[in-house]
Amino acid sequence: MKKRLITFKVTDSMIKWMSDMMSMGNYDSRSELVRDALTEFLEKEDYERNIPDKLNIRESEQLHKM
């Protein structure tokens, strides 16, 4: 499996929240926190077959092939 780098912007309040989570000792880095959150989100979405309305048909088909 080839890994890809994904970047995105977050607000200052989200950075503060992530830093708070890290200081509580749950995560060693913000990257680890984001990976865990995305994994949990994607597993739940796939399990429920709940595709957001904003995705078009082609994107939706690509998601289910993953």
CHARMM internal coordinates of N, CA and C (Angstrom, degrees):
IC EDIT
DIST 1 N 1 CA 1.4460
DIST 1 CA 1 C 1.5265
ANGL 1 N 1 CA 1 C 108.26
DIST 1 C 2 N 1.2978
ANGL 1 CA 1 C 2 N 115.50
DIHE 1 N 1 CA 1 C 2 N 126.38
DIST 2 N 2 CA 1.4538
ANGL 1 C 2 N 2 CA 121.18
DIHE 1 CA 1 C 2 N 2 CA 179.39
DIST 2 CA 2 C 1.5239
ANGL 2 N 2 CA 2 C 109.31
DIHE 1 C 2 N 2 CA 2 C -86.29
DIST 2 C 3 N 1.3147
ANGL 2 CA 2 C 3 N 116.23
DIHE 2 N 2 CA 2 C 3 N 133.00
DIST 3 N 3 CA 1.4575
ANGL 2 C 3 N 3 CA 120.65
DIHE 2 CA 2 C 3 N 3 CA 180.00
DIST 3 CA 3 C 1.5182
ANGL 3 N 3 CA 3 C 109.67
DIHE 2 C 3 N 3 CA 3 C -93.31
DIST 3 C 4 N 1.3152
ANGL 3 CA 3 C 4 N 115.81
DIHE 3 N 3 CA 3 C 4 N 146.39
DIST 4 N 4 CA 1.4640
ANGL 3 C 4 N 4 CA 122.99
DIHE 3 CA 3 C 4 N 4 CA 179.80
DIST 4 CA 4 C 1.5224
ANGL 4 N 4 CA 4 C 109.26
DIHE 3 C 4 N 4 CA 4 C -125.63
DIST 4 C 5 N 1.3134
ANGL 4 CA 4 C 5 N 116.04
DIHE 4 N 4 CA 4 C 5 N 147.71
DIST 5 N 5 CA 1.4551
ANGL 4 C 5 N 5 CA 121.89
DIHE 4 CA 4 C 5 N 5 CA 176.62
DIST 5 CA 5 C 1.5127
ANGL 5 N 5 CA 5 C 109.00
DIHE 4 C 5 N 5 CA 5 C -91.97
DIST 5 C 6 N 1.3264
ANGL 5 CA 5 C 6 N 116.38
DIHE 5 N 5 CA 5 C 6 N 131.01
DIST 6 N 6 CA 1.4591
ANGL 5 C 6 N 6 CA 122.00
DIHE 5 CA 5 C 6 N 6 CA 178.12
DIST 6 CA 6 C 1.5214
ANGL 6 N 6 CA 6 C 107.14
DIHE 5 C 6 N 6 CA 6 C -122.62
DIST 6 C 7 N 1.3091
ANGL 6 CA 6 C 7 N 116.41
DIHE 6 N 6 CA 6 C 7 N 131.68
DIST 7 N 7 CA 1.4679
ANGL 6 C 7 N 7 CA 120.11
DIHE 6 CA 6 C 7 N 7 CA 177.55
DIST 7 CA 7 C 1.5230
ANGL 7 N 7 CA 7 C 109.18
DIHE 6 C 7 N 7 CA 7 C -121.80
DIST 7 C 8 N 1.3198
ANGL 7 CA 7 C 8 N 115.86
DIHE 7 N 7 CA 7 C 8 N 153.52
DIST 8 N 8 CA 1.4533
ANGL 7 C 8 N 8 CA 121.20
DIHE 7 CA 7 C 8 N 8 CA 176.43
DIST 8 CA 8 C 1.5172
ANGL 8 N 8 CA 8 C 108.80
DIHE 7 C 8 N 8 CA 8 C -160.01
DIST 8 C 9 N 1.3063
ANGL 8 CA 8 C 9 N 115.83
DIHE 8 N 8 CA 8 C 9 N 162.11
DIST 9 N 9 CA 1.4530
ANGL 8 C 9 N 9 CA 121.46
DIHE 8 CA 8 C 9 N 9 CA -178.58
DIST 9 CA 9 C 1.5242
ANGL 9 N 9 CA 9 C 110.05
DIHE 8 C 9 N 9 CA 9 C -96.76
DIST 9 C 10 N 1.3316
ANGL 9 CA 9 C 10 N 115.72
DIHE 9 N 9 CA 9 C 10 N 145.01
DIST 10 N 10 CA 1.4648
ANGL 9 C 10 N 10 CA 121.55
DIHE 9 CA 9 C 10 N 10 CA 175.48
DIST 10 CA 10 C 1.5273
ANGL 10 N 10 CA 10 C 108.59
DIHE 9 C 10 N 10 CA 10 C -131.82
DIST 10 C 11 N 1.3023
ANGL 10 CA 10 C 11 N 115.33
DIHE 10 N 10 CA 10 C 11 N 161.46
DIST 11 N 11 CA 1.4642
ANGL 10 C 11 N 11 CA 120.36
DIHE 10 CA 10 C 11 N 11 CA -179.50
DIST 11 CA 11 C 1.5299
ANGL 11 N 11 CA 11 C 110.43
DIHE 10 C 11 N 11 CA 11 C -78.70
DIST 11 C 12 N 1.3253
ANGL 11 CA 11 C 12 N 115.37
DIHE 11 N 11 CA 11 C 12 N 164.48
DIST 12 N 12 CA 1.4614
ANGL 11 C 12 N 12 CA 120.67
DIHE 11 CA 11 C 12 N 12 CA 176.96
DIST 12 CA 12 C 1.5277
ANGL 12 N 12 CA 12 C 111.04
DIHE 11 C 12 N 12 CA 12 C -60.26
DIST 12 C 13 N 1.3225
ANGL 12 CA 12 C 13 N 116.92
DIHE 12 N 12 CA 12 C 13 N -36.73
DIST 13 N 13 CA 1.4650
ANGL 12 C 13 N 13 CA 119.66
DIHE 12 CA 12 C 13 N 13 CA -179.32
DIST 13 CA 13 C 1.5361
ANGL 13 N 13 CA 13 C 110.74
DIHE 12 C 13 N 13 CA 13 C -67.19
DIST 13 C 14 N 1.3201
ANGL 13 CA 13 C 14 N 117.35
DIHE 13 N 13 CA 13 C 14 N -33.37
DIST 14 N 14 CA 1.4648
ANGL 13 C 14 N 14 CA 119.83
DIHE 13 CA 13 C 14 N 14 CA 177.24
DIST 14 CA 14 C 1.5281
ANGL 14 N 14 CA 14 C 110.52
DIHE 13 C 14 N 14 CA 14 C -69.72
DIST 14 C 15 N 1.3270
ANGL 14 CA 14 C 15 N 117.20
DIHE 14 N 14 CA 14 C 15 N -38.56
DIST 15 N 15 CA 1.4680
ANGL 14 C 15 N 15 CA 121.10
DIHE 14 CA 14 C 15 N 15 CA 176.67
DIST 15 CA 15 C 1.5224
ANGL 15 N 15 CA 15 C 109.59
DIHE 14 C 15 N 15 CA 15 C -62.42
DIST 15 C 16 N 1.3419
ANGL 15 CA 15 C 16 N 116.62
DIHE 15 N 15 CA 15 C 16 N -42.54
DIST 16 N 16 CA 1.4687
ANGL 15 C 16 N 16 CA 120.50
DIHE 15 CA 15 C 16 N 16 CA 178.87
DIST 16 CA 16 C 1.5240
ANGL 16 N 16 CA 16 C 110.26
DIHE 15 C 16 N 16 CA 16 C -62.53
DIST 16 C 17 N 1.3236
ANGL 16 CA 16 C 17 N 117.19
DIHE 16 N 16 CA 16 C 17 N -43.63
DIST 17 N 17 CA 1.4630
ANGL 16 C 17 N 17 CA 120.81
DIHE 16 CA 16 C 17 N 17 CA 178.89
DIST 17 CA 17 C 1.5244
ANGL 17 N 17 CA 17 C 110.70
DIHE 16 C 17 N 17 CA 17 C -61.07
DIST 17 C 18 N 1.3446
ANGL 17 CA 17 C 18 N 116.46
DIHE 17 N 17 CA 17 C 18 N -44.16
DIST 18 N 18 CA 1.4595
ANGL 17 C 18 N 18 CA 119.76
DIHE 17 CA 17 C 18 N 18 CA 179.06
DIST 18 CA 18 C 1.5279
ANGL 18 N 18 CA 18 C 110.81
DIHE 17 C 18 N 18 CA 18 C -63.24
DIST 18 C 19 N 1.3125
ANGL 18 CA 18 C 19 N 116.79
DIHE 18 N 18 CA 18 C 19 N -40.42
DIST 19 N 19 CA 1.4660
ANGL 18 C 19 N 19 CA 120.58
DIHE 18 CA 18 C 19 N 19 CA 177.94
DIST 19 CA 19 C 1.5244
ANGL 19 N 19 CA 19 C 110.69
DIHE 18 C 19 N 19 CA 19 C -63.78
DIST 19 C 20 N 1.3229
ANGL 19 CA 19 C 20 N 116.94
DIHE 19 N 19 CA 19 C 20 N -39.48
DIST 20 N 20 CA 1.4639
ANGL 19 C 20 N 20 CA 121.07
DIHE 19 CA 19 C 20 N 20 CA 177.08
DIST 20 CA 20 C 1.5304
ANGL 20 N 20 CA 20 C 110.87
DIHE 19 C 20 N 20 CA 20 C -61.99
DIST 20 C 21 N 1.3201
ANGL 20 CA 20 C 21 N 116.58
DIHE 20 N 20 CA 20 C 21 N -42.37
DIST 21 N 21 CA 1.4657
ANGL 20 C 21 N 21 CA 120.96
DIHE 20 CA 20 C 21 N 21 CA 178.50
DIST 21 CA 21 C 1.5267
ANGL 21 N 21 CA 21 C 110.46
DIHE 20 C 21 N 21 CA 21 C -62.71
DIST 21 C 22 N 1.3128
ANGL 21 CA 21 C 22 N 116.20
DIHE 21 N 21 CA 21 C 22 N -41.00
DIST 22 N 22 CA 1.4639
ANGL 21 C 22 N 22 CA 120.30
DIHE 21 CA 21 C 22 N 22 CA 179.48
DIST 22 CA 22 C 1.5221
ANGL 22 N 22 CA 22 C 110.75
DIHE 21 C 22 N 22 CA 22 C -65.00
DIST 22 C 23 N 1.3392
ANGL 22 CA 22 C 23 N 117.02
DIHE 22 N 22 CA 22 C 23 N -40.31
DIST 23 N 23 CA 1.4662
ANGL 22 C 23 N 23 CA 119.67
DIHE 22 CA 22 C 23 N 23 CA -178.59
DIST 23 CA 23 C 1.5271
ANGL 23 N 23 CA 23 C 112.02
DIHE 22 C 23 N 23 CA 23 C -69.60
DIST 23 C 24 N 1.3208
ANGL 23 CA 23 C 24 N 117.02
DIHE 23 N 23 CA 23 C 24 N -21.59
DIST 24 N 24 CA 1.4605
ANGL 23 C 24 N 24 CA 120.56
DIHE 23 CA 23 C 24 N 24 CA 176.64
DIST 24 CA 24 C 1.5286
ANGL 24 N 24 CA 24 C 110.61
DIHE 23 C 24 N 24 CA 24 C -75.49
DIST 24 C 25 N 1.3250
ANGL 24 CA 24 C 25 N 116.09
DIHE 24 N 24 CA 24 C 25 N -7.40
DIST 25 N 25 CA 1.4561
ANGL 24 C 25 N 25 CA 120.31
DIHE 24 CA 24 C 25 N 25 CA 176.33
DIST 25 CA 25 C 1.5106
ANGL 25 N 25 CA 25 C 115.65
DIHE 24 C 25 N 25 CA 25 C 89.15
DIST 25 C 26 N 1.3258
ANGL 25 CA 25 C 26 N 117.54
DIHE 25 N 25 CA 25 C 26 N 7.67
DIST 26 N 26 CA 1.4615
ANGL 25 C 26 N 26 CA 120.15
DIHE 25 CA 25 C 26 N 26 CA -178.46
DIST 26 CA 26 C 1.5225
ANGL 26 N 26 CA 26 C 112.91
DIHE 25 C 26 N 26 CA 26 C -79.82
DIST 26 C 27 N 1.3328
ANGL 26 CA 26 C 27 N 117.03
DIHE 26 N 26 CA 26 C 27 N -28.17
DIST 27 N 27 CA 1.4650
ANGL 26 C 27 N 27 CA 121.47
DIHE 26 CA 26 C 27 N 27 CA -175.52
DIST 27 CA 27 C 1.5209
ANGL 27 N 27 CA 27 C 110.23
DIHE 26 C 27 N 27 CA 27 C -137.72
DIST 27 C 28 N 1.3253
ANGL 27 CA 27 C 28 N 115.55
DIHE 27 N 27 CA 27 C 28 N 147.70
DIST 28 N 28 CA 1.4627
ANGL 27 C 28 N 28 CA 121.15
DIHE 27 CA 27 C 28 N 28 CA 178.23
DIST 28 CA 28 C 1.5231
ANGL 28 N 28 CA 28 C 112.38
DIHE 27 C 28 N 28 CA 28 C -86.66
DIST 28 C 29 N 1.3373
ANGL 28 CA 28 C 29 N 116.97
DIHE 28 N 28 CA 28 C 29 N -20.68
DIST 29 N 29 CA 1.4649
ANGL 28 C 29 N 29 CA 120.43
DIHE 28 CA 28 C 29 N 29 CA -178.90
DIST 29 CA 29 C 1.5229
ANGL 29 N 29 CA 29 C 109.97
DIHE 28 C 29 N 29 CA 29 C -153.66
DIST 29 C 30 N 1.3293
ANGL 29 CA 29 C 30 N 115.57
DIHE 29 N 29 CA 29 C 30 N 161.39
DIST 30 N 30 CA 1.4653
ANGL 29 C 30 N 30 CA 119.74
DIHE 29 CA 29 C 30 N 30 CA 175.90
DIST 30 CA 30 C 1.5256
ANGL 30 N 30 CA 30 C 109.70
DIHE 29 C 30 N 30 CA 30 C -65.35
DIST 30 C 31 N 1.3243
ANGL 30 CA 30 C 31 N 116.59
DIHE 30 N 30 CA 30 C 31 N -34.62
DIST 31 N 31 CA 1.4670
ANGL 30 C 31 N 31 CA 119.81
DIHE 30 CA 30 C 31 N 31 CA 179.44
DIST 31 CA 31 C 1.5245
ANGL 31 N 31 CA 31 C 111.01
DIHE 30 C 31 N 31 CA 31 C -61.08
DIST 31 C 32 N 1.3180
ANGL 31 CA 31 C 32 N 116.42
DIHE 31 N 31 CA 31 C 32 N -42.45
DIST 32 N 32 CA 1.4663
ANGL 31 C 32 N 32 CA 120.57
DIHE 31 CA 31 C 32 N 32 CA 178.38
DIST 32 CA 32 C 1.5286
ANGL 32 N 32 CA 32 C 110.57
DIHE 31 C 32 N 32 CA 32 C -62.53
DIST 32 C 33 N 1.3195
ANGL 32 CA 32 C 33 N 116.77
DIHE 32 N 32 CA 32 C 33 N -41.65
DIST 33 N 33 CA 1.4610
ANGL 32 C 33 N 33 CA 122.02
DIHE 32 CA 32 C 33 N 33 CA 177.79
DIST 33 CA 33 C 1.5227
ANGL 33 N 33 CA 33 C 110.96
DIHE 32 C 33 N 33 CA 33 C -61.12
DIST 33 C 34 N 1.3228
ANGL 33 CA 33 C 34 N 116.70
DIHE 33 N 33 CA 33 C 34 N -46.93
DIST 34 N 34 CA 1.4676
ANGL 33 C 34 N 34 CA 121.09
DIHE 33 CA 33 C 34 N 34 CA -179.53
DIST 34 CA 34 C 1.5251
ANGL 34 N 34 CA 34 C 110.63
DIHE 33 C 34 N 34 CA 34 C -64.82
DIST 34 C 35 N 1.3275
ANGL 34 CA 34 C 35 N 117.91
DIHE 34 N 34 CA 34 C 35 N -42.70
DIST 35 N 35 CA 1.4717
ANGL 34 C 35 N 35 CA 120.59
DIHE 34 CA 34 C 35 N 35 CA 178.42
DIST 35 CA 35 C 1.5222
ANGL 35 N 35 CA 35 C 111.28
DIHE 34 C 35 N 35 CA 35 C -59.82
DIST 35 C 36 N 1.3255
ANGL 35 CA 35 C 36 N 116.56
DIHE 35 N 35 CA 35 C 36 N -45.79
DIST 36 N 36 CA 1.4664
ANGL 35 C 36 N 36 CA 119.78
DIHE 35 CA 35 C 36 N 36 CA 179.75
DIST 36 CA 36 C 1.5266
ANGL 36 N 36 CA 36 C 111.55
DIHE 35 C 36 N 36 CA 36 C -63.04
DIST 36 C 37 N 1.3357
ANGL 36 CA 36 C 37 N 115.97
DIHE 36 N 36 CA 36 C 37 N -43.00
DIST 37 N 37 CA 1.4677
ANGL 36 C 37 N 37 CA 119.92
DIHE 36 CA 36 C 37 N 37 CA -179.55
DIST 37 CA 37 C 1.5223
ANGL 37 N 37 CA 37 C 111.02
DIHE 36 C 37 N 37 CA 37 C -64.24
DIST 37 C 38 N 1.3260
ANGL 37 CA 37 C 38 N 117.34
DIHE 37 N 37 CA 37 C 38 N -44.16
DIST 38 N 38 CA 1.4651
ANGL 37 C 38 N 38 CA 120.36
DIHE 37 CA 37 C 38 N 38 CA 179.05
DIST 38 CA 38 C 1.5244
ANGL 38 N 38 CA 38 C 111.80
DIHE 37 C 38 N 38 CA 38 C -65.68
DIST 38 C 39 N 1.3097
ANGL 38 CA 38 C 39 N 116.76
DIHE 38 N 38 CA 38 C 39 N -40.69
DIST 39 N 39 CA 1.4635
ANGL 38 C 39 N 39 CA 120.15
DIHE 38 CA 38 C 39 N 39 CA 177.95
DIST 39 CA 39 C 1.5215
ANGL 39 N 39 CA 39 C 110.62
DIHE 38 C 39 N 39 CA 39 C -60.17
DIST 39 C 40 N 1.3206
ANGL 39 CA 39 C 40 N 116.29
DIHE 39 N 39 CA 39 C 40 N -47.59
DIST 40 N 40 CA 1.4657
ANGL 39 C 40 N 40 CA 120.17
DIHE 39 CA 39 C 40 N 40 CA 179.67
DIST 40 CA 40 C 1.5250
ANGL 40 N 40 CA 40 C 110.85
DIHE 39 C 40 N 40 CA 40 C -62.48
DIST 40 C 41 N 1.3284
ANGL 40 CA 40 C 41 N 117.36
DIHE 40 N 40 CA 40 C 41 N -43.92
DIST 41 N 41 CA 1.4600
ANGL 40 C 41 N 41 CA 121.57
DIHE 40 CA 40 C 41 N 41 CA 179.77
DIST 41 CA 41 C 1.5284
ANGL 41 N 41 CA 41 C 110.91
DIHE 40 C 41 N 41 CA 41 C -61.54
DIST 41 C 42 N 1.3295
ANGL 41 CA 41 C 42 N 116.80
DIHE 41 N 41 CA 41 C 42 N -49.10
DIST 42 N 42 CA 1.4647
ANGL 41 C 42 N 42 CA 120.03
DIHE 41 CA 41 C 42 N 42 CA -177.48
DIST 42 CA 42 C 1.5206
ANGL 42 N 42 CA 42 C 112.24
DIHE 41 C 42 N 42 CA 42 C -65.93
DIST 42 C 43 N 1.3195
ANGL 42 CA 42 C 43 N 117.65
DIHE 42 N 42 CA 42 C 43 N -37.92
DIST 43 N 43 CA 1.4682
ANGL 42 C 43 N 43 CA 120.09
DIHE 42 CA 42 C 43 N 43 CA 176.97
DIST 43 CA 43 C 1.5205
ANGL 43 N 43 CA 43 C 110.49
DIHE 42 C 43 N 43 CA 43 C -63.03
DIST 43 C 44 N 1.3119
ANGL 43 CA 43 C 44 N 117.01
DIHE 43 N 43 CA 43 C 44 N -42.09
DIST 44 N 44 CA 1.4636
ANGL 43 C 44 N 44 CA 120.87
DIHE 43 CA 43 C 44 N 44 CA 179.68
DIST 44 CA 44 C 1.5236
ANGL 44 N 44 CA 44 C 110.70
DIHE 43 C 44 N 44 CA 44 C -66.77
DIST 44 C 45 N 1.3174
ANGL 44 CA 44 C 45 N 117.61
DIHE 44 N 44 CA 44 C 45 N -44.83
DIST 45 N 45 CA 1.4608
ANGL 44 C 45 N 45 CA 121.14
DIHE 44 CA 44 C 45 N 45 CA -179.94
DIST 45 CA 45 C 1.5175
ANGL 45 N 45 CA 45 C 110.59
DIHE 44 C 45 N 45 CA 45 C -62.25
DIST 45 C 46 N 1.3210
ANGL 45 CA 45 C 46 N 117.76
DIHE 45 N 45 CA 45 C 46 N -43.00
DIST 46 N 46 CA 1.4582
ANGL 45 C 46 N 46 CA 120.97
DIHE 45 CA 45 C 46 N 46 CA -179.96
DIST 46 CA 46 C 1.5193
ANGL 46 N 46 CA 46 C 110.57
DIHE 45 C 46 N 46 CA 46 C -66.71
DIST 46 C 47 N 1.3188
ANGL 46 CA 46 C 47 N 116.89
DIHE 46 N 46 CA 46 C 47 N -42.23
DIST 47 N 47 CA 1.4649
ANGL 46 C 47 N 47 CA 120.89
DIHE 46 CA 46 C 47 N 47 CA -179.15
DIST 47 CA 47 C 1.5250
ANGL 47 N 47 CA 47 C 110.66
DIHE 46 C 47 N 47 CA 47 C -60.89
DIST 47 C 48 N 1.3234
ANGL 47 CA 47 C 48 N 116.04
DIHE 47 N 47 CA 47 C 48 N -43.43
DIST 48 N 48 CA 1.4632
ANGL 47 C 48 N 48 CA 119.92
DIHE 47 CA 47 C 48 N 48 CA -176.97
DIST 48 CA 48 C 1.5234
ANGL 48 N 48 CA 48 C 112.47
DIHE 47 C 48 N 48 CA 48 C -87.59
DIST 48 C 49 N 1.3366
ANGL 48 CA 48 C 49 N 116.70
DIHE 48 N 48 CA 48 C 49 N -4.50
DIST 49 N 49 CA 1.4701
ANGL 48 C 49 N 49 CA 120.91
DIHE 48 CA 48 C 49 N 49 CA -175.61
DIST 49 CA 49 C 1.5236
ANGL 49 N 49 CA 49 C 110.20
DIHE 48 C 49 N 49 CA 49 C 52.04
DIST 49 C 50 N 1.3050
ANGL 49 CA 49 C 50 N 115.00
DIHE 49 N 49 CA 49 C 50 N 41.54
DIST 50 N 50 CA 1.4583
ANGL 49 C 50 N 50 CA 121.88
DIHE 49 CA 49 C 50 N 50 CA -176.17
DIST 50 CA 50 C 1.5249
ANGL 50 N 50 CA 50 C 108.79
DIHE 49 C 50 N 50 CA 50 C -102.43
DIST 50 C 51 N 1.3267
ANGL 50 CA 50 C 51 N 117.24
DIHE 50 N 50 CA 50 C 51 N 94.61
DIST 51 N 51 CA 1.4583
ANGL 50 C 51 N 51 CA 122.46
DIHE 50 CA 50 C 51 N 51 CA -179.03
DIST 51 CA 51 C 1.5319
ANGL 51 N 51 CA 51 C 108.62
DIHE 50 C 51 N 51 CA 51 C -93.50
DIST 51 C 52 N 1.3335
ANGL 51 CA 51 C 52 N 117.63
DIHE 51 N 51 CA 51 C 52 N 128.63
DIST 52 N 52 CA 1.4637
ANGL 51 C 52 N 52 CA 120.12
DIHE 51 CA 51 C 52 N 52 CA 179.02
DIST 52 CA 52 C 1.5273
ANGL 52 N 52 CA 52 C 111.72
DIHE 51 C 52 N 52 CA 52 C -57.27
DIST 52 C 53 N 1.3302
ANGL 52 CA 52 C 53 N 117.28
DIHE 52 N 52 CA 52 C 53 N 143.91
DIST 53 N 53 CA 1.4589
ANGL 52 C 53 N 53 CA 122.86
DIHE 52 CA 52 C 53 N 53 CA -178.18
DIST 53 CA 53 C 1.5230
ANGL 53 N 53 CA 53 C 112.92
DIHE 52 C 53 N 53 CA 53 C -60.98
DIST 53 C 54 N 1.3152
ANGL 53 CA 53 C 54 N 117.82
DIHE 53 N 53 CA 53 C 54 N -25.75
DIST 54 N 54 CA 1.4608
ANGL 53 C 54 N 54 CA 121.27
DIHE 53 CA 53 C 54 N 54 CA -175.34
DIST 54 CA 54 C 1.5268
ANGL 54 N 54 CA 54 C 112.98
DIHE 53 C 54 N 54 CA 54 C -73.52
DIST 54 C 55 N 1.3150
ANGL 54 CA 54 C 55 N 118.11
DIHE 54 N 54 CA 54 C 55 N -14.74
DIST 55 N 55 CA 1.4556
ANGL 54 C 55 N 55 CA 120.07
DIHE 54 CA 54 C 55 N 55 CA 179.22
DIST 55 CA 55 C 1.5223
ANGL 55 N 55 CA 55 C 110.12
DIHE 54 C 55 N 55 CA 55 C -80.19
DIST 55 C 56 N 1.3296
ANGL 55 CA 55 C 56 N 115.39
DIHE 55 N 55 CA 55 C 56 N 142.13
DIST 56 N 56 CA 1.4578
ANGL 55 C 56 N 56 CA 116.93
DIHE 55 CA 55 C 56 N 56 CA 175.68
DIST 56 CA 56 C 1.5288
ANGL 56 N 56 CA 56 C 109.32
DIHE 55 C 56 N 56 CA 56 C -86.47
DIST 56 C 57 N 1.2876
ANGL 56 CA 56 C 57 N 117.41
DIHE 56 N 56 CA 56 C 57 N 173.74
DIST 57 N 57 CA 1.4708
ANGL 56 C 57 N 57 CA 122.66
DIHE 56 CA 56 C 57 N 57 CA -174.52
DIST 57 CA 57 C 1.5309
ANGL 57 N 57 CA 57 C 111.10
DIHE 56 C 57 N 57 CA 57 C -58.62
DIST 57 C 58 N 1.2976
ANGL 57 CA 57 C 58 N 118.12
DIHE 57 N 57 CA 57 C 58 N -43.81
DIST 58 N 58 CA 1.4600
ANGL 57 C 58 N 58 CA 121.89
DIHE 57 CA 57 C 58 N 58 CA -177.06
DIST 58 CA 58 C 1.5318
ANGL 58 N 58 CA 58 C 110.59
DIHE 57 C 58 N 58 CA 58 C -62.70
DIST 58 C 59 N 1.3449
ANGL 58 CA 58 C 59 N 117.35
DIHE 58 N 58 CA 58 C 59 N -46.01
DIST 59 N 59 CA 1.4482
ANGL 58 C 59 N 59 CA 120.64
DIHE 58 CA 58 C 59 N 59 CA 178.12
DIST 59 CA 59 C 1.5200
ANGL 59 N 59 CA 59 C 110.82
DIHE 58 C 59 N 59 CA 59 C -62.66
DIST 59 C 60 N 1.3049
ANGL 59 CA 59 C 60 N 116.48
DIHE 59 N 59 CA 59 C 60 N -40.10
DIST 60 N 60 CA 1.4487
ANGL 59 C 60 N 60 CA 121.97
DIHE 59 CA 59 C 60 N 60 CA 179.76
DIST 60 CA 60 C 1.5315
ANGL 60 N 60 CA 60 C 111.08
DIHE 59 C 60 N 60 CA 60 C -61.81
DIST 60 C 61 N 1.3259
ANGL 60 CA 60 C 61 N 117.79
DIHE 60 N 60 CA 60 C 61 N -42.62
DIST 61 N 61 CA 1.4585
ANGL 60 C 61 N 61 CA 122.32
DIHE 60 CA 60 C 61 N 61 CA 178.33
DIST 61 CA 61 C 1.5271
ANGL 61 N 61 CA 61 C 110.47
DIHE 60 C 61 N 61 CA 61 C -64.11
DIST 61 C 62 N 1.3245
ANGL 61 CA 61 C 62 N 117.21
DIHE 61 N 61 CA 61 C 62 N -40.35
DIST 62 N 62 CA 1.4594
ANGL 61 C 62 N 62 CA 121.98
DIHE 61 CA 61 C 62 N 62 CA -179.98
DIST 62 CA 62 C 1.5303
ANGL 62 N 62 CA 62 C 110.28
DIHE 61 C 62 N 62 CA 62 C -65.42
DIST 62 C 63 N 1.3120
ANGL 62 CA 62 C 63 N 117.72
DIHE 62 N 62 CA 62 C 63 N -37.76
DIST 63 N 63 CA 1.4650
ANGL 62 C 63 N 63 CA 121.41
DIHE 62 CA 62 C 63 N 63 CA 178.69
DIST 63 CA 63 C 1.5157
ANGL 63 N 63 CA 63 C 111.13
DIHE 62 C 63 N 63 CA 63 C -61.06
DIST 63 C 64 N 1.3187
ANGL 63 CA 63 C 64 N 117.60
DIHE 63 N 63 CA 63 C 64 N -42.61
DIST 64 N 64 CA 1.4586
ANGL 63 C 64 N 64 CA 121.51
DIHE 63 CA 63 C 64 N 64 CA -176.26
DIST 64 CA 64 C 1.5307
ANGL 64 N 64 CA 64 C 112.41
DIHE 63 C 64 N 64 CA 64 C -75.00
DIST 64 C 65 N 1.3396
ANGL 64 CA 64 C 65 N 117.72
DIHE 64 N 64 CA 64 C 65 N -17.69
DIST 65 N 65 CA 1.4570
ANGL 64 C 65 N 65 CA 120.61
DIHE 64 CA 64 C 65 N 65 CA 176.76
DIST 65 CA 65 C 1.5199
ANGL 65 N 65 CA 65 C 111.72
DIHE 64 C 65 N 65 CA 65 C -79.74
DIST 65 C 66 N 1.3244
ANGL 65 CA 65 C 66 N 117.65
DIHE 65 N 65 CA 65 C 66 N -16.52
DIST 66 N 66 CA 1.4557
ANGL 65 C 66 N 66 CA 122.34
DIHE 65 CA 65 C 66 N 66 CA -176.99
DIST 66 CA 66 C 1.5054
ANGL 66 N 66 CA 66 C 112.34
DIHE 65 C 66 N 66 CA 66 C -69.39
END
COOR INIT
IC SEED 1 N 1 CA 1 C
IC BUILD
